[in-house]
């Protein structure tokens, strides 16, 4: 199992770099070429959401992106440091996870829209949150690399 971890300051200009890194690692992991645009878009949405949450809540901690290659699965986790940032996840079709109790986001509609876009791009997506922040976990199947003689 190979893992790449990326941390970046919550600035919108760093989202592009996260998308490029995710697509490169996904390609190396064996994600189908036809799906790479979806990977890029989903990671862009998740990272943009995390950046927006950090900026709107005045959090200086970096956004975390963990890319993991397993035997037949490639997964990406985008984490933020905003307590209860998974609010609204249960309202978005196709997203596993639920709202954190006693916490609301001022930009809840925008948050749900971002999660809806992600769920439209990724078949396997899960949103979790807690006191230390939230995580969007997305995964795609991989095909083993062909070994040339």
Secondary structure, DSSP 8 states (H G I E B T S, - for coil): -EEEEEEE-S-GGGHHHHHHHHHHHHHHHT--GGGHHHHHHHHHHHHHHHHHHHHHTT--S-EEEEEEE-SSEEEEEEE---TTTTTTGGGSTT-B----TT---TTHHHHHHHHHHHHHH-SEEEEEEETTEEEEEEEEE--------
